[in-house]
Amino acid sequence: MDFDTSTLFAGLVVGMVGTGLFIYGKKALDVRCIAGGLLIGFLPMFVHPAWAVWASGGGVTALLLAWLNADRLADWVSRVLGR
């Protein structure tokens, strides 16, 4: 396990984002936000290099945003492709 400053800071920030998303999901009764918040919140416990914490936290957040906005994303893609 790595206890350098950058890894601890990355874990703190990514964990706070996950906690905020989890609390939002509870208030909004959105299972997707609850699941994403739990995943992002517990991610720093299993991923240890700082760059991997940032990359995996950003990746999970991007996937969650795409999942939450799937209908808008599909409309945008169809407009861009001209279909």
QUIZI-V959475 format. One record per residue. PHI is phi in radians with two decimals (* if undefined). PSI is psi in whole degrees, -180 to 180 (none if undefined). D_FIRST is the distance of its C-alpha to the first C-alpha in whole Angstrom. Layout:
phi=PHI psi=PSI d_first=D_FIRST
phi=PHI psi=PSI d_first=D_FIRST
//
This chain:
phi=* psi=141 d_first=0
phi=-1.86 psi=122 d_first=4
phi=-1.98 psi=33 d_first=7
phi=-1.40 psi=167 d_first=10
phi=-1.09 psi=-41 d_first=13
phi=-1.16 psi=-38 d_first=13
phi=-1.21 psi=-41 d_first=10
phi=-1.13 psi=-42 d_first=11
phi=-1.14 psi=-44 d_first=14
phi=-1.08 psi=-43 d_first=14
phi=-1.11 psi=-38 d_first=13
phi=-1.13 psi=-48 d_first=15
phi=-1.18 psi=-47 d_first=18
phi=-1.14 psi=-39 d_first=17
phi=-1.12 psi=-37 d_first=17
phi=-1.18 psi=-38 d_first=20
phi=-1.10 psi=-44 d_first=22
phi=-1.11 psi=-41 d_first=21
phi=-1.13 psi=-43 d_first=22
phi=-1.09 psi=-41 d_first=25
phi=-1.17 psi=-38 d_first=26
phi=-1.12 psi=-45 d_first=26
phi=-1.13 psi=-41 d_first=28
phi=-1.07 psi=-43 d_first=31
phi=-1.11 psi=-36 d_first=31
phi=-1.15 psi=-43 d_first=32
phi=-1.23 psi=-36 d_first=34
phi=-1.53 psi=-5 d_first=36
phi=0.97 psi=45 d_first=35
phi=-1.95 psi=112 d_first=34
phi=-1.14 psi=-32 d_first=32
phi=-1.11 psi=-42 d_first=30
phi=-1.22 psi=-36 d_first=29
phi=-1.11 psi=-48 d_first=27
phi=-1.13 psi=-43 d_first=26
phi=-1.12 psi=-40 d_first=24
phi=-1.12 psi=-41 d_first=23
phi=-1.13 psi=-43 d_first=21
phi=-1.12 psi=-47 d_first=20
phi=-1.20 psi=-36 d_first=19
phi=-1.19 psi=-37 d_first=18
phi=-1.60 psi=-6 d_first=15
phi=-1.01 psi=-44 d_first=14
phi=-1.13 psi=-15 d_first=11
phi=-1.29 psi=-25 d_first=10
phi=-1.92 psi=-17 d_first=10
phi=-1.99 psi=125 d_first=9
phi=-1.91 psi=-39 d_first=7
phi=-1.16 psi=145 d_first=9
phi=-1.05 psi=-42 d_first=12
phi=-1.12 psi=-34 d_first=14
phi=-1.27 psi=-34 d_first=13
phi=-1.12 psi=-47 d_first=13
phi=-1.10 psi=-45 d_first=16
phi=-1.16 psi=-46 d_first=18
phi=-1.24 psi=-36 d_first=17
phi=-1.12 psi=-43 d_first=18
phi=-1.15 psi=-39 d_first=21
phi=-1.14 psi=-45 d_first=22
phi=-1.14 psi=-39 d_first=22
phi=-1.12 psi=-42 d_first=24
phi=-1.12 psi=-42 d_first=27
phi=-1.13 psi=-39 d_first=27
phi=-1.16 psi=-42 d_first=28
phi=-1.11 psi=-39 d_first=30
phi=-1.13 psi=-38 d_first=32
phi=-1.18 psi=-41 d_first=32
phi=-1.22 psi=-30 d_first=34
phi=-2.00 psi=35 d_first=36
phi=-1.09 psi=-38 d_first=37
phi=-1.20 psi=-41 d_first=41
phi=-1.15 psi=-39 d_first=41
phi=-1.12 psi=-41 d_first=39
phi=-1.14 psi=-40 d_first=41
phi=-1.11 psi=-42 d_first=44
phi=-1.13 psi=-43 d_first=43
phi=-1.11 psi=-41 d_first=42
phi=-1.17 psi=-35 d_first=46
phi=-1.20 psi=-41 d_first=47
phi=-1.16 psi=-41 d_first=46
phi=-1.40 psi=-10 d_first=47
phi=1.30 psi=32 d_first=50
phi=-1.79 psi=none d_first=50
//
